[in-house]
Amino acid sequence: MGRQAELRDLARALDSSRLVTVTGPGGIGKSRLAARVTGGRCAPPDGTWRVELTAVRDPEFVDHAVVESLGLTDHTTRAPRETLLAHLAGRRLLLVLDGFEHLVDACADLVVELLERLPGLSVLAVGRRPLAVSGEQLLALGPLAEDEAVELFRERAGRRGVPVADDPHVRELCRRLDGIPLAVELAAGRLGALSPDQLLERLDDRFRLLAGGGRDALPRHRTLRTAIGWSHELCTPEERLLWSRLSVFAGRFDLEAAEYVCSGGGLHHDDVLDVLSALLAQSVVAREETATGVRYRMLDTVRAYGAEWLEATGDAVRLRRRHRDWYVGLATWCELDWFSPRQNEVAARIEAELPNLRCALEHCLTEPDGMELARHLAGSLWFCWVGCGRLSEGRHWLERSLEPEPHGEPGAHGEPGTHHREPEPRVELEAHREPDPRVELEAHREPQPHGLPEPHGLPESGSGGEHARLKALWVLGYVAILQGDTVPALAALQRCREEAERAADPTAVAYAEHRTGCLALVSDDMPRAETLLRSALARYEEIGELNSNVLMGQVELAMARAFLGDLPDAVRLCEEVRRVCEDHGERWARSYALYVLAYAAWSEGDTARARALLTDCLSCAHTFRDLLGSVLSIELLALVTVAQGDPAEAAVLQGAAAALWPSVGLPLFGSAYYNAPHELCEAKARQRLGDGRYEECVRQGRALGREAAVARALGRARPHAVLPAPRGPVRPTHQTLGTHEPAASPTRKGGETAG
């Protein structure tokens, strides 16, 4: 609503300065103003990119958040900042950092380095305080003008089907709310029960109390806080409980999570939806349609108020543990569903839940007895780290979970197995007439809702904890292999195998041997790779293990056989993998089997079949942000293209692949085996084009971004077929991904959980 002068001021500031920061109190409309300006002006050549930092709680993840928002994938051991600097060099773009105030030091450090080293970059920062760095131009955003505030109030009232006139009561109400947009929206959310003059009367009483009996204007931040507190006061006890409990979520959440985490102790599971609907009607919670379904969120100012109330109830420790348990269970269920036709849904769901999963991991790592659970969670998310292109983050959590536990006195955190309750902090709440939240909580105490048990099957001390530790070790080794970091990878795998043999854990032994064979494969030691991979596959068969990892082991064995000259055996192995994958709807491991089959088809001169297989392979790899699968597919597509008589296009594809290789951790570009298609293609293309024309085409390919490179490679192929439906019976899960209640209970010999 309105803001025309501010829009012009911000647009002029962006034209004249490379660093502009919009500041103002919470709820004043900073993010909306930034979105309107960046959406309405001519974007820089390389676009405008928004980074939402509200849900990022650890300063270490600021760089990761920027990398994610730019859509970058890097499988090397490079720090995220190095990835940013490499990708943004020579580009012109605007970076919007929204909600940075709780991460100001980390953001200031990042912005200073980016602006110093990237002359084409401009930054628009949005937060409650300045970054306080040299060259920063500040734009302090004030409240809405009275006419604009009235317009906003009437518009929000109209959305609720309550027509409101522009009368003195409405104007006075907006004046008393200082024209703060969030305060105006919260007031409009009450129109279903109160008229504007009733709203004004109740609000005026509260302001008079806070101002010591006078009608003097309060400082603006107190005005907003008082408006939030007033809205909180008008809630029912159940609404106040849910408001406080929803504050444990980092970012967005879904209904199932809210029902599990927030129920009990005064709020029955079956009532959560109704109470959440009431908070939605009052603008305390917002509803969003996303790719993974309906999700909810709270503005940070509203969430922070609820968090203070949660601490005051003395229930914060229990709620954080329920939050942790839900997301441990969700990760376990997603690992199970990864080996199913729901792989794409799992990838999207995990992407949406990353802020809450990080929060759960951090909670595990900071709890006195949480390290075993941290290892379980970090290991269960192997498919996210490996299959969805998050190697760097996965390694961060795996290494932290495997750090030695501090040895404190037995009584330092309470007796083992007991819940340690932190002392209640003093919370400065606004003066109002609400009951003490602790009294309110006790008055509504009730047993756990029926049909919603506490998560079970979580790692316990002893064999369960040792199993989680061994899994974290082999997953760490796998991640390090894919990053090209062979020494730490071998150390982790050797340690895993030695400890697994001592613990008589055949599953961990099989995974450690498998990944050691994978390391031999990418190190060009094909005889050793074949020996280790055959042994690991035999161990998997003996213990009844079948999942995406096992099928990848068979594809890796097929690669070793192909490189050793037995292409028919490689085809046999990959056709079997393809059949099993299609029976189960699995796509990730299937894509690598298609790569080997495409290589075989090209070897036999069937370039049309090779292209069709590679198109399918590349499309799948790109969907899962699998850089290695993508670049291998593009390299082989280039060889197929030159064989089909188009050396110029083949050279363009080689250039596109060359631009991707630096982000691939594995140094396969120089491999005697994996690099053979590239060398053969280059020789053929140079012979037909000449060196000058070849280099020109390669430069053209190098200039393509990842999305454009994949689109170019896929654009020359005929449309790939949709993955066929499962041909055989697929073992059903109890519920679908969107409706199940996670319970962290890894299967044993069930074939779907990795290790």
VEXBA-684949 format. One line per 5 residues: their letters; for each residue x negated, y negated, z negated of C-alpha. Coordinates in nm, 3 decimals. Layout:
A) X Y Z | ...
***
This chain:
MGRQA) 0.000 0.000 0.000 | -0.144 -0.336 0.097 | -0.515 -0.384 0.021 | -0.567 -0.575 0.345 | -0.829 -0.810 0.200
ELRDL) -1.016 -0.524 0.034 | -1.010 -0.323 0.357 | -1.170 -0.611 0.543 | -1.430 -0.667 0.269 | -1.532 -0.303 0.266
ARALD) -1.551 -0.283 0.645 | -1.778 -0.591 0.652 | -1.996 -0.448 0.376 | -2.043 -0.123 0.569 | -2.141 -0.322 0.878
SSRLV) -2.408 -0.517 0.689 | -2.549 -0.269 0.435 | -2.667 0.093 0.444 | -2.554 0.155 0.085 | -2.217 0.033 -0.036
TVTGP) -2.064 0.138 -0.367 | -1.695 0.092 -0.445 | -1.650 0.074 -0.821 | -1.352 0.044 -1.051 | -1.173 0.228 -1.331
GGIGK) -1.007 0.563 -1.279 | -0.677 0.555 -1.095 | -0.742 0.218 -0.930 | -0.736 0.364 -0.575 | -1.107 0.377 -0.482
SRLAA) -1.089 0.707 -0.291 | -0.782 0.601 -0.092 | -0.944 0.273 0.004 | -1.260 0.450 0.120 | -1.055 0.702 0.319
RVTGG) -0.855 0.428 0.492 | -1.164 0.229 0.589 | -1.366 0.526 0.715 | -1.065 0.666 0.897 | -0.976 0.341 1.066
RCAPP) -1.314 0.210 1.184 | -1.530 0.331 1.469 | -1.727 0.627 1.335 | -2.106 0.651 1.385 | -2.221 0.877 1.671
DGTWR) -2.269 1.177 1.440 | -1.955 1.119 1.238 | -1.839 1.040 0.886 | -1.878 1.312 0.626 | -1.707 1.309 0.286
VELTA) -1.856 1.488 -0.015 | -1.615 1.542 -0.302 | -1.817 1.559 -0.625 | -1.540 1.557 -0.886 | -1.550 1.937 -0.926
VRDPE) -1.931 1.955 -0.937 | -2.038 1.974 -1.299 | -2.404 2.068 -1.276 | -2.642 1.801 -1.138 | -2.842 2.081 -0.973
FVDHA) -2.551 2.139 -0.733 | -2.525 1.786 -0.595 | -2.756 1.870 -0.305 | -2.570 2.198 -0.247 | -2.239 2.009 -0.233
VVESL) -2.370 1.775 0.035 | -2.506 2.068 0.239 | -2.166 2.241 0.219 | -1.971 1.930 0.315 | -2.189 1.884 0.623
GLTDH) -2.116 2.245 0.721 | -2.483 2.344 0.712 | -2.601 2.698 0.661 | -2.961 2.771 0.572 | -3.094 3.118 0.492
TTRAP) -3.449 3.016 0.405 | -3.608 2.949 0.068 | -3.603 2.577 0.143 | -3.445 2.355 -0.121 | -3.107 2.213 -0.010
RETLL) -3.257 1.866 0.009 | -3.520 1.982 0.257 | -3.239 2.132 0.464 | -3.056 1.798 0.457 | -3.362 1.601 0.559
AHLAG) -3.439 1.840 0.844 | -3.083 1.844 0.976 | -3.016 1.470 0.949 | -3.346 1.356 1.102 | -3.273 1.143 1.409
RRLLL) -2.897 1.138 1.349 | -2.665 0.843 1.282 | -2.384 0.909 1.038 | -2.198 0.782 0.732 | -2.206 0.990 0.414
VLDGF) -1.926 0.930 0.162 | -2.007 1.041 -0.193 | -1.676 1.043 -0.382 | -1.650 1.084 -0.761 | -2.019 1.070 -0.853
EHLVD) -2.000 0.888 -1.190 | -2.072 1.199 -1.404 | -2.371 1.283 -1.179 | -2.508 0.932 -1.134 | -2.878 1.011 -1.190
ACADL) -2.882 1.307 -0.951 | -2.685 1.114 -0.688 | -2.904 0.806 -0.718 | -3.216 1.019 -0.672 | -3.066 1.188 -0.365
VVELL) -2.942 0.864 -0.207 | -3.276 0.686 -0.251 | -3.470 0.965 -0.080 | -3.218 1.010 0.202 | -3.206 0.639 0.281
ERLPG) -3.585 0.608 0.272 | -3.644 0.899 0.508 | -3.338 0.882 0.735 | -3.306 0.543 0.906 | -2.984 0.643 1.084
LSVLA) -2.798 0.722 0.761 | -2.555 0.497 0.574 | -2.394 0.586 0.240 | -2.059 0.485 0.094 | -2.049 0.579 -0.276
VGRRP) -1.719 0.583 -0.466 | -1.721 0.595 -0.846 | -1.655 0.420 -1.173 | -2.008 0.282 -1.206 | -2.284 0.166 -0.970
LAVSG) -2.569 0.387 -0.863 | -2.800 0.105 -0.973 | -3.054 0.148 -0.693 | -3.230 -0.108 -0.478 | -3.031 -0.238 -0.181
EQLLA) -2.693 -0.132 -0.319 | -2.404 -0.362 -0.226 | -2.120 -0.344 -0.478 | -1.750 -0.385 -0.414 | -1.550 -0.390 -0.738
LGPLA) -1.192 -0.282 -0.669 | -0.922 -0.452 -0.874 | -0.555 -0.366 -0.925 | -0.279 -0.404 -0.670 | -0.118 -0.743 -0.629
EDEAV) 0.225 -0.763 -0.790 | 0.417 -0.731 -0.461 | 0.205 -0.429 -0.362 | 0.255 -0.262 -0.700 | 0.631 -0.312 -0.675
ELFRE) 0.627 -0.170 -0.322 | 0.435 0.136 -0.444 | 0.676 0.187 -0.736 | 0.981 0.167 -0.510 | 0.826 0.395 -0.248
RAGRR) 0.742 0.663 -0.507 | 1.088 0.629 -0.658 | 1.241 0.678 -0.314 | 1.047 1.001 -0.270 | 1.226 1.129 -0.581
GVPVA) 1.564 1.025 -0.448 | 1.600 0.739 -0.698 | 1.669 0.408 -0.520 | 1.516 0.114 -0.709 | 1.576 -0.254 -0.643
DDPHV) 1.313 -0.526 -0.654 | 1.443 -0.670 -0.981 | 1.282 -0.844 -1.281 | 1.258 -0.520 -1.482 | 1.058 -0.349 -1.208
RELCR) 0.828 -0.649 -1.166 | 0.765 -0.678 -1.538 | 0.696 -0.305 -1.559 | 0.436 -0.329 -1.282 | 0.279 -0.634 -1.449
RLDGI) 0.256 -0.450 -1.782 | 0.085 -0.164 -1.599 | -0.170 -0.411 -1.458 | -0.092 -0.299 -1.103 | -0.303 0.016 -1.152
PLAVE) -0.179 0.260 -0.883 | -0.208 0.576 -1.096 | -0.024 0.411 -1.387 | 0.250 0.293 -1.149 | 0.287 0.643 -1.002
LAAGR) 0.306 0.803 -1.347 | 0.578 0.555 -1.445 | 0.771 0.628 -1.125 | 0.751 0.997 -1.211 | 0.977 0.927 -1.511
LGALS) 1.263 0.776 -1.314 | 1.457 1.100 -1.312 | 1.526 1.055 -1.684 | 1.484 0.684 -1.754 | 1.586 0.364 -1.577
PDQLL) 1.326 0.094 -1.507 | 1.447 -0.119 -1.801 | 1.427 0.186 -2.034 | 1.077 0.258 -1.907 | 0.978 -0.100 -1.972
ERLDD) 1.121 -0.097 -2.325 | 0.936 0.220 -2.425 | 0.613 0.111 -2.263 | 0.634 -0.235 -2.418 | 0.671 -0.084 -2.767
RFRLL) 0.356 0.113 -2.717 | 0.152 -0.180 -2.585 | 0.263 -0.395 -2.878 | 0.146 -0.125 -3.120 | -0.195 -0.098 -2.954
AGGGR) -0.241 -0.475 -2.936 | -0.181 -0.512 -3.309 | 0.168 -0.654 -3.276 | 0.092 -0.912 -3.006 | 0.162 -0.904 -2.636
DALPR) -0.195 -0.988 -2.532 | -0.318 -0.801 -2.229 | -0.530 -0.496 -2.303 | -0.857 -0.433 -2.117 | -0.777 -0.262 -1.790
HRTLR) -0.931 0.074 -1.880 | -0.721 0.074 -2.199 | -0.414 -0.010 -1.995 | -0.461 0.300 -1.782 | -0.546 0.520 -2.078
TAIGW) -0.243 0.391 -2.263 | -0.020 0.456 -1.960 | -0.154 0.812 -1.941 | -0.104 0.856 -2.315 | 0.246 0.717 -2.289
SHELC) 0.327 0.962 -2.009 | 0.177 1.237 -2.225 | 0.395 1.131 -2.520 | 0.710 1.164 -2.311 | 0.623 1.523 -2.219
TPEER) 0.777 1.817 -2.399 | 0.547 2.020 -2.628 | 0.517 2.290 -2.361 | 0.426 2.031 -2.096 | 0.159 1.886 -2.324
LLWSR) 0.015 2.232 -2.385 | -0.004 2.311 -2.015 | -0.150 1.968 -1.935 | -0.434 2.027 -2.182 | -0.495 2.385 -2.072
LSVFA) -0.507 2.305 -1.701 | -0.809 2.085 -1.778 | -1.030 2.397 -1.795 | -1.009 2.435 -1.417 | -1.282 2.284 -1.202
GRFDL) -1.112 2.135 -0.898 | -0.813 2.312 -0.745 | -0.636 2.621 -0.877 | -0.343 2.843 -0.781 | -0.030 2.948 -0.967
EAAEY) -0.154 3.297 -1.056 | -0.465 3.155 -1.221 | -0.261 2.899 -1.415 | -0.017 3.165 -1.532 | -0.293 3.388 -1.664
VCSGG) -0.534 3.131 -1.807 | -0.279 2.894 -1.963 | -0.016 3.132 -2.104 | 0.008 3.252 -2.463 | -0.009 3.057 -2.786
GLHHD) 0.306 2.850 -2.739 | 0.358 2.895 -2.365 | 0.506 3.216 -2.230 | 0.369 3.349 -1.900 | 0.715 3.339 -1.739
DVLDV) 0.759 2.972 -1.830 | 0.436 2.843 -1.673 | 0.592 2.783 -1.330 | 0.879 2.579 -1.471 | 0.649 2.370 -1.688
LSALL) 0.406 2.320 -1.397 | 0.698 2.205 -1.181 | 0.786 1.948 -1.445 | 0.428 1.815 -1.445 | 0.442 1.798 -1.065
AQSVV) 0.760 1.591 -1.082 | 0.585 1.349 -1.320 | 0.277 1.311 -1.091 | 0.051 1.462 -1.358 | -0.036 1.746 -1.119
AREET) -0.055 1.729 -0.739 | 0.040 2.008 -0.498 | -0.160 2.075 -0.180 | -0.113 2.307 0.116 | -0.447 2.471 0.200
ATGVR) -0.576 2.750 0.423 | -0.553 2.986 0.125 | -0.199 2.885 0.029 | -0.049 2.640 -0.217 | -0.297 2.501 -0.468
YRMLD) -0.278 2.241 -0.742 | -0.510 1.978 -0.880 | -0.526 1.706 -1.145 | -0.685 1.367 -1.096 | -1.005 1.348 -1.294
TVRAY) -0.871 1.075 -1.524 | -0.565 1.283 -1.610 | -0.772 1.599 -1.648 | -1.014 1.426 -1.886 | -0.726 1.317 -2.109
GAEWL) -0.598 1.675 -2.117 | -0.948 1.804 -2.199 | -0.961 1.582 -2.508 | -0.630 1.721 -2.622 | -0.749 2.076 -2.560
EATGD) -1.047 2.016 -2.786 | -0.819 1.864 -3.047 | -0.600 2.174 -3.053 | -0.901 2.389 -3.141 | -0.805 2.618 -2.852
AVRLR) -1.077 2.516 -2.606 | -1.307 2.816 -2.666 | -1.025 3.065 -2.605 | -0.910 2.887 -2.289 | -1.262 2.873 -2.144
RRHRD) -1.300 3.245 -2.204 | -0.967 3.318 -2.039 | -1.079 3.103 -1.744 | -1.405 3.297 -1.727 | -1.226 3.633 -1.747
WYVGL) -0.982 3.542 -1.470 | -1.259 3.448 -1.228 | -1.473 3.749 -1.319 | -1.170 3.961 -1.237 | -1.104 3.768 -0.917
ATWCE) -1.464 3.822 -0.801 | -1.433 4.195 -0.873 | -1.110 4.224 -0.676 | -1.256 4.025 -0.389 | -1.554 4.261 -0.378
LDWFS) -1.312 4.551 -0.347 | -1.112 4.371 -0.077 | -1.426 4.286 0.121 | -1.420 4.642 0.257 | -1.073 4.607 0.404
PRQNE) -0.877 4.427 0.675 | -0.869 4.125 0.441 | -1.233 4.024 0.484 | -1.144 3.689 0.639 | -0.898 3.616 0.359
VAARI) -1.158 3.711 0.099 | -1.415 3.477 0.255 | -1.164 3.188 0.258 | -1.049 3.261 -0.097 | -1.401 3.270 -0.238
EAELP) -1.482 2.945 -0.055 | -1.181 2.780 -0.218 | -1.265 2.917 -0.563 | -1.636 2.831 -0.567 | -1.604 2.539 -0.814
NLRCA) -1.424 2.763 -1.063 | -1.660 3.055 -1.003 | -1.956 2.827 -1.073 | -1.785 2.710 -1.389 | -1.735 3.072 -1.496
LEHCL) -2.098 3.158 -1.422 | -2.220 2.859 -1.619 | -1.995 2.957 -1.909 | -2.134 3.312 -1.908 | -2.491 3.183 -1.908
TEPDG) -2.432 2.946 -2.199 | -2.238 3.187 -2.420 | -2.449 3.370 -2.680 | -2.325 3.709 -2.557 | -2.256 3.621 -2.195
MELAR) -2.567 3.728 -2.003 | -2.437 4.077 -1.918 | -2.117 3.926 -1.784 | -2.321 3.671 -1.586 | -2.515 3.954 -1.419
HLAGS) -2.193 4.138 -1.342 | -2.038 3.828 -1.185 | -2.348 3.722 -0.989 | -2.394 4.081 -0.863 | -2.027 4.127 -0.772
LWFCW) -2.047 3.816 -0.553 | -2.317 3.973 -0.330 | -2.077 3.955 -0.034 | -2.045 3.578 -0.084 | -2.421 3.523 -0.104
VGCGR) -2.508 3.760 0.182 | -2.196 3.786 0.398 | -2.081 3.422 0.376 | -2.413 3.241 0.416 | -2.485 3.132 0.056
LSEGR) -2.826 3.285 -0.002 | -2.980 2.989 -0.180 | -2.697 2.951 -0.430 | -2.678 3.326 -0.485 | -3.047 3.342 -0.565
HWLER) -3.007 3.057 -0.813 | -2.740 3.242 -1.012 | -2.904 3.584 -0.986 | -3.238 3.458 -1.111 | -3.076 3.270 -1.397
SLEPE) -2.873 3.575 -1.501 | -3.189 3.788 -1.508 | -3.389 3.547 -1.722 | -3.497 3.693 -2.058 | -3.237 3.633 -2.326
PHGEP) -3.346 3.412 -2.615 | -3.394 3.608 -2.936 | -3.223 3.419 -3.214 | -3.131 3.519 -3.564 | -2.843 3.769 -3.578
GAHGE) -2.621 3.522 -3.754 | -2.707 3.225 -3.539 | -2.387 3.251 -3.338 | -2.177 3.461 -3.567 | -2.175 3.838 -3.595
PGTHH) -2.216 4.035 -3.272 | -1.886 4.092 -3.099 | -1.705 3.813 -3.284 | -1.580 3.498 -3.117 | -1.787 3.202 -3.225
REPEP) -1.574 2.891 -3.262 | -1.748 2.564 -3.210 | -1.680 2.290 -3.466 | -1.398 2.069 -3.350 | -1.530 1.740 -3.211
RVELE) -1.383 1.415 -3.319 | -1.164 1.300 -3.036 | -1.066 0.937 -3.015 | -0.707 0.950 -2.896 | -0.495 0.644 -2.840
AHREP) -0.269 0.551 -3.130 | 0.077 0.687 -3.062 | 0.359 0.870 -3.228 | 0.288 1.222 -3.099 | 0.258 1.511 -3.346
DPRVE) -0.082 1.654 -3.430 | -0.165 1.893 -3.143 | -0.293 2.161 -3.383 | 0.035 2.159 -3.572 | 0.218 2.172 -3.239
LEAHR) 0.009 2.469 -3.126 | 0.071 2.668 -3.444 | 0.442 2.594 -3.432 | 0.463 2.761 -3.092 | 0.224 3.050 -3.149
EPQPH) 0.343 3.370 -2.990 | 0.193 3.704 -2.890 | 0.041 3.770 -2.548 | 0.309 3.782 -2.278 | 0.417 4.129 -2.185
GLPEP) 0.275 4.267 -1.864 | -0.035 4.047 -1.868 | -0.309 4.226 -2.060 | -0.645 4.078 -2.129 | -0.900 4.166 -1.857
HGLPE) -1.050 4.506 -1.920 | -1.346 4.697 -1.788 | -1.590 4.407 -1.828 | -1.952 4.507 -1.880 | -2.027 4.605 -2.235
SGSGG) -2.357 4.658 -2.407 | -2.520 4.985 -2.328 | -2.478 5.167 -1.999 | -2.229 4.914 -1.855 | -2.462 4.625 -1.922
EHARL) -2.759 4.814 -1.781 | -2.563 4.892 -1.466 | -2.480 4.521 -1.419 | -2.847 4.433 -1.468 | -2.962 4.688 -1.209
KALWV) -2.704 4.564 -0.960 | -2.817 4.204 -1.009 | -3.175 4.319 -0.940 | -3.103 4.492 -0.609 | -2.875 4.208 -0.495
LGYVA) -3.156 3.963 -0.579 | -3.396 4.176 -0.373 | -3.150 4.180 -0.082 | -3.104 3.801 -0.093 | -3.480 3.743 -0.106
ILQGD) -3.532 3.974 0.196 | -3.285 3.772 0.400 | -3.465 3.453 0.296 | -3.793 3.599 0.422 | -3.939 3.598 0.069
TVPAL) -4.089 3.946 0.073 | -4.306 3.948 -0.241 | -4.026 3.861 -0.489 | -3.792 4.090 -0.295 | -4.024 4.389 -0.330
AALQR) -4.086 4.311 -0.697 | -3.712 4.302 -0.775 | -3.643 4.624 -0.583 | -3.932 4.813 -0.742 | -3.821 4.700 -1.085
CREEA) -3.465 4.805 -1.007 | -3.571 5.150 -0.893 | -3.802 5.214 -1.188 | -3.540 5.109 -1.441 | -3.264 5.296 -1.256
ERAAD) -3.465 5.619 -1.263 | -3.527 5.577 -1.636 | -3.157 5.508 -1.691 | -3.054 5.801 -1.462 | -2.839 5.566 -1.250
PTAVA) -2.819 5.730 -0.904 | -2.617 5.443 -0.756 | -2.879 5.182 -0.839 | -3.156 5.413 -0.715 | -2.975 5.446 -0.380
YAEHR) -2.933 5.069 -0.341 | -3.291 4.995 -0.439 | -3.419 5.251 -0.187 | -3.182 5.122 0.082 | -3.297 4.763 0.046
TGCLA) -3.661 4.865 0.036 | -3.597 5.038 0.369 | -3.437 4.718 0.496 | -3.752 4.530 0.396 | -3.965 4.779 0.591
LVSDD) -3.734 4.735 0.892 | -3.773 4.356 0.907 | -4.148 4.395 0.843 | -4.183 4.604 1.164 | -4.270 4.923 0.971
MPRAE) -4.022 5.143 1.157 | -4.139 5.491 1.043 | -4.120 5.391 0.675 | -3.787 5.217 0.733 | -3.643 5.534 0.887
TLLRS) -3.762 5.748 0.598 | -3.623 5.522 0.327 | -3.294 5.454 0.502 | -3.226 5.822 0.570 | -3.296 5.901 0.206
ALARY) -3.070 5.620 0.082 | -2.784 5.729 0.311 | -2.816 6.083 0.180 | -2.793 5.951 -0.176 | -2.483 5.747 -0.088
EEIGE) -2.318 6.055 0.057 | -2.403 6.259 -0.251 | -2.241 6.009 -0.492 | -1.945 5.932 -0.264 | -2.037 5.568 -0.193
LNSNV) -1.875 5.405 0.112 | -1.854 5.032 0.167 | -1.993 4.755 0.386 | -2.343 4.792 0.241 | -2.352 5.163 0.317
LMGQV) -2.240 5.102 0.674 | -2.505 4.832 0.712 | -2.760 5.091 0.602 | -2.649 5.314 0.889 | -2.676 5.022 1.135
ELAMA) -3.026 4.948 1.004 | -3.121 5.312 1.058 | -2.983 5.283 1.412 | -3.204 4.980 1.472 | -3.508 5.172 1.353
RAFLG) -3.419 5.465 1.582 | -3.371 5.227 1.879 | -3.707 5.058 1.816 | -3.871 5.401 1.791 | -3.734 5.489 2.135
DLPDA) -3.431 5.705 2.054 | -3.154 5.483 2.191 | -2.894 5.765 2.224 | -2.924 5.840 1.852 | -2.889 5.469 1.774
VRLCE) -2.571 5.457 1.984 | -2.433 5.764 1.805 | -2.494 5.609 1.463 | -2.337 5.274 1.560 | -2.034 5.429 1.728
EVRRV) -1.969 5.611 1.401 | -2.004 5.285 1.208 | -1.772 5.115 1.452 | -1.509 5.386 1.407 | -1.523 5.370 1.025
CEDHG) -1.511 4.990 1.030 | -1.208 4.986 1.256 | -1.038 5.249 1.041 | -1.081 5.020 0.740 | -1.048 4.684 0.916
ERWAR) -1.407 4.589 0.825 | -1.564 4.322 1.049 | -1.895 4.211 0.898 | -2.091 4.539 0.925 | -1.906 4.615 1.248
SYALY) -2.055 4.304 1.410 | -2.409 4.437 1.361 | -2.309 4.774 1.505 | -2.177 4.590 1.810 | -2.513 4.415 1.846
VLAYA) -2.695 4.749 1.873 | -2.432 4.884 2.114 | -2.466 4.570 2.328 | -2.843 4.619 2.341 | -2.785 4.976 2.458
AWSEG) -2.532 4.861 2.722 | -2.781 4.604 2.856 | -3.053 4.872 2.866 | -2.822 5.087 3.077 | -2.750 4.798 3.316
DTARA) -2.390 4.746 3.202 | -2.416 4.371 3.147 | -2.039 4.313 3.151 | -1.990 4.551 2.858 | -2.292 4.404 2.681
RALLT) -2.146 4.055 2.711 | -1.805 4.163 2.580 | -1.965 4.332 2.279 | -2.188 4.032 2.206 | -1.898 3.790 2.232
DCLSC) -1.713 3.988 1.966 | -2.031 4.013 1.756 | -2.111 3.640 1.774 | -1.755 3.533 1.703 | -1.748 3.743 1.386
AHTFR) -2.096 3.639 1.268 | -2.009 3.272 1.314 | -1.683 3.314 1.122 | -1.878 3.450 0.824 | -2.151 3.182 0.851
DLLGS) -2.400 3.461 0.923 | -2.691 3.277 1.084 | -2.900 3.587 1.144 | -2.620 3.768 1.326 | -2.542 3.452 1.524
VLSIE) -2.897 3.385 1.643 | -2.965 3.750 1.733 | -2.644 3.756 1.937 | -2.731 3.433 2.120 | -3.081 3.561 2.202
LLALV) -2.941 3.882 2.347 | -2.667 3.690 2.531 | -2.943 3.486 2.695 | -3.105 3.808 2.820 | -2.769 3.931 2.952
TVAQG) -2.714 3.594 3.119 | -3.043 3.599 3.305 | -2.970 3.956 3.413 | -2.638 3.832 3.555 | -2.821 3.577 3.769
DPAEA) -2.804 3.249 3.574 | -3.155 3.171 3.444 | -3.077 2.805 3.371 | -2.793 2.893 3.134 | -3.011 3.163 2.979
AVLQG) -3.277 2.901 2.905 | -3.015 2.671 2.750 | -2.908 2.956 2.520 | -3.269 3.023 2.429 | -3.306 2.658 2.334
AAAAL) -2.991 2.677 2.123 | -3.127 2.984 1.944 | -3.463 2.814 1.893 | -3.287 2.530 1.708 | -3.122 2.784 1.475
WPSVG) -3.427 2.997 1.395 | -3.581 2.753 1.141 | -3.269 2.794 0.924 | -3.293 3.175 0.933 | -3.495 3.305 0.642
LPLFG) -3.616 3.621 0.812 | -3.924 3.549 1.029 | -3.799 3.775 1.307 | -3.886 3.525 1.580 | -4.238 3.665 1.584
SAYYN) -4.139 4.030 1.537 | -4.276 4.274 1.794 | -3.935 4.443 1.799 | -3.669 4.179 1.733 | -3.842 3.918 1.949
APHEL) -3.868 4.144 2.255 | -3.536 4.027 2.412 | -3.651 3.665 2.379 | -3.989 3.726 2.543 | -3.839 3.926 2.829
CEAKA) -3.569 3.664 2.891 | -3.822 3.381 2.884 | -4.049 3.557 3.133 | -3.761 3.619 3.376 | -3.620 3.266 3.342
RQRLG) -3.958 3.097 3.387 | -4.028 3.307 3.694 | -3.702 3.199 3.859 | -3.686 2.837 3.741 | -4.047 2.733 3.713
DGRYE) -4.199 2.597 3.393 | -4.068 2.241 3.425 | -3.704 2.332 3.486 | -3.718 2.603 3.219 | -3.846 2.360 2.953
ECVRQ) -3.583 2.105 3.053 | -3.305 2.362 3.000 | -3.453 2.469 2.667 | -3.455 2.107 2.549 | -3.091 2.078 2.649
GRALG) -3.009 2.383 2.437 | -3.209 2.256 2.141 | -2.999 1.940 2.136 | -2.683 2.142 2.070 | -2.560 2.171 1.712
REAAV) -2.466 2.510 1.569 | -2.097 2.475 1.652 | -2.171 2.356 2.005 | -2.428 2.632 2.056 | -2.183 2.903 1.955
ARALG) -1.908 2.748 2.166 | -2.145 2.736 2.464 | -2.243 3.100 2.420 | -1.883 3.215 2.378 | -1.749 2.994 2.657
RARPH) -1.918 3.197 2.927 | -1.766 3.521 2.810 | -1.421 3.650 2.866 | -1.197 3.619 2.557 | -1.284 3.891 2.308
AVLPA) -1.018 4.133 2.196 | -0.860 4.094 1.856 | -0.991 4.346 1.606 | -0.767 4.651 1.643 | -0.544 4.749 1.357
PRGPV) -0.668 5.033 1.137 | -0.630 5.360 1.323 | -0.616 5.575 1.013 | -0.472 5.540 0.669 | -0.635 5.257 0.476
RPTHQ) -0.657 5.313 0.105 | -0.404 5.061 -0.030 | -0.478 4.823 -0.310 | -0.208 4.771 -0.570 | -0.129 4.418 -0.459
TLGTH) -0.224 4.177 -0.186 | -0.507 3.931 -0.225 | -0.279 3.639 -0.289 | -0.068 3.797 -0.563 | -0.279 4.043 -0.758
EPAAS) -0.382 3.990 -1.117 | -0.759 4.033 -1.127 | -0.899 4.272 -1.382 | -1.274 4.312 -1.389 | -1.285 4.686 -1.358
PTRKG) -1.546 4.806 -1.107 | -1.466 5.145 -0.959 | -1.702 5.436 -0.995 | -1.754 5.658 -0.691 | -1.446 5.494 -0.546
GETAG) -1.640 5.384 -0.242 | -1.542 5.019 -0.224 | -1.747 4.839 -0.488 | -2.112 4.787 -0.397 | -2.318 4.966 -0.656
***
